[in-house]
Amino acid sequence: MRVVHYINQFFAGVGGEEAAGTEPELREGPVGPGKRLAALLGDEHEIVATAVCGDDHASEHSDFAAALVESAREKGAELLVAGPAFTSGRYGLACARIVVAAAEAGLPALAAMHPDNPGLHEAAGTPVVESGATGREMRPSLERLAAATRKLAGGEELTADDGRIGPVARVNHMAERSAAERAVALLLDRLGGDREATEIPLPTFDQVTPADPVADPADALVALLTEGGFVPAGNPDRLESARATKWVRHSLEGRDSVEEGEFESVHGGFSTQWANAEPNRILPLDVARELEQEGAIGGLHTEYFATTGNGTTVADARRFGVEWAAELHEARIQAAILTAT
Amino acid sequence: MNAGEAGAGLRRLVHEVRELALGDRTVYEAGRLTVSEEAARSLVEDPALAEVGLACASPGEPVRIIGALDAVQPCSKGPGGGGVFPGFLGPALPPGRGETHVLRGAAVLAAGHLPRAQEAVIDMSGPVAPLSPLAATHNLVIEFERAPGAAWEDVEAAVRRGLLRVAVHVADAALECDPDAVEELPDPAATPEGRPRVGVVTNIQTQGKYKDVFVYGRSLSTGLATLISPNELDDGAVVSGQYGHPALKNPTYLHQTHPVVAALRECDDLSLAALVLCPEPVEQGAKELISAHAARLCAGLGLDAAILTKEGGGNADADVSLKMDRLEEEGITTVGVFAEMAGRDGTGPSLVVPPSRATAMVSVGNYDELVSLPACERALGGDRLALLDRPATDELELPAAAIYCALNPLGWGNLTCAEAG
């Protein structure tokens, strides 16, 4: 089968973070880890091209994926593989996006990443197989990816035995009894000694390692971010008041504070009366500007990002986080203040 | 049962409503409730309201109600209510004894716009109707417009007062009628010994204006856990002024008919021993205090077990989880009723804040999953659904979160969620 392999700028040898803005391109044949993958795939399959994109570019331009898939099809691609992305969030998101785009275009596709990678939840129903946490585990990760690729190429469904990871969907249905009646029944089970009975298994959450403290705030560029549903008056982008599916950005250039009547909160989870009377309560631009003028911080980012944190799905919140990190990284921001409401 | 025990219980005189219409006089006869339009309107009219409209919506009709606010089950203990809805219509004193007439199968429902009220949808027929308790009742729908310049808090107070007044007015019409059923609700103190003593711990939302719930007419926002008799719920001791979280809302109607209380009354193996109402504060420290204090209160009541319910999502999960853990630490076996927030495709983590020690959870469904509503003939409560900016009668696709009480945290519904396959 003719295979196209997706990797990021780092594994393509373009460069590290300084090259994260690299634009998408398609190269002939296998590149970087693709060479080992090609060997593992054997003679039946050929990596005809390698799709490459910088992590920041991929995070900020979700259309990169459809464009690369289109180029891959022109190269005669019959299958697309992405990664392994290990625990790298932006790379994982890019891998997820390109396999989803390939699946939508009718190509079998799979990605490889670590179970903690935030991109895992962006892959929707497209298969992802487990990789190690870091590039030190490249070899076993590629072996698993190659085995899964061969199986997928054979038209078979990937399962947990192939290292397939990703949450199983929970689906609504009507039970025979009401929730209140089931609660009483569950209580009787528990009182009867069953210590396990439940309708909802406990979820597992990622562990996030905080970044190192800023060495000298006086040199740092600082961004203001908020999940307080904070928008220009009239909410021109129609940011949702609950269950946000997007985030917005607006310029702070030329402003020393955010004034009543010019900005407002559309957050549906709290009374916005006091936020709207004094918008700096949500986005503390007034004091941030003072700190900037005093030289306590190196400078403020020229724009703020906002979403609404009210019933937002974890998958959407993860995606916002990865996209914000990529944006801030590219703008050389060293610190951010994210106000929570 | 001796006379003293009978005196502490509540006798519920049930009048079934099978038909509802507007007319010249308010009359209840043989299952048919006719409501005087003029009388009902005059009970709602207020300087804060410019216009008051009345309509009927019965099960099976091709009607969609949008902007559904609170709903109330008609009840009365005597002309003018006789003490129901204490703190609003009756004096602020504990009710729940003597006799109460209820019109079962009927509800008085307000629909329209209030600040912070997220649009709540009820389809009276079609595939989504089974998700809403108010699709199964004959509803007298009160629509309203704000008077020019009126303060929104005055509009809200007028609508709430009007709903309660109309609910009493229509129940008064049945005071002289023979009931279809007589139900004896013993006082919890008189419940049989030898069975596990179970408390119903009900968290009620206290998040400021338009997201508040009243007990004897007061907000619990600065209060601690409060013990009341479950029978007081039937008489309207708890009244909702909470208009957010359409699917995760507990309207007055469902406090009056509290599903977990009802299920425990029906259970022969357990004793309904107490109802504990707790505020759902927004600060972490207050959540911890309320949870620890409520658990001590339940231990002091000698409870063996508890069923815990909430109102709202996310923030409210923290209250349930903390309280479940504290109750288990006190040796009280606890089941919590949770809504899942697993994303549209159902693959996200279900709970924002899960418990760590207590793990018995009942699921009322995934709030993010989409449901399809076919087009309908008539809409009440507004012409357009602002959420989608579409005509209210259109074919719609909405998250379950927008359907009124679809994931009711008091446990009304049959909706649940499980892994596919």
Interface residues (C-beta under 8 A of the other chain):
Chain A: H121 A124 G125 G166 P167 V168 A169 R170 V171 N172 H173 M174 A175 E176 R177 S178 A179 A180 E181 R182 A183 V184 L186 L187 L188 D189 R190 L191 E196 A197 T198 E199 I200 L202 P203 T204 F205 S241 A242 R243 G268 G269 F270 S271 Q273 N310 G311 T313 V314 A315 D316
Chain B: R116 Q118 P130 P196 V198 Q207 G208 K209 Y210 K211 G244 P259 V260 A262 A263 L264 C267 D269 L270 V282 D304 A305 I307 G313 G314 N315 T333 V335 V337 F338 E340 M341 A342 G343 R344 D345 G346 T347 G348 P349 S350 L351 P354 T359 A360 M361 V362 S363 V364 G365 N366 Y367 D368 E369 P399 A400 A401 N408 L410 G411 W412 G413 N414 L415 T416 C417 A418 E419 A420 G421
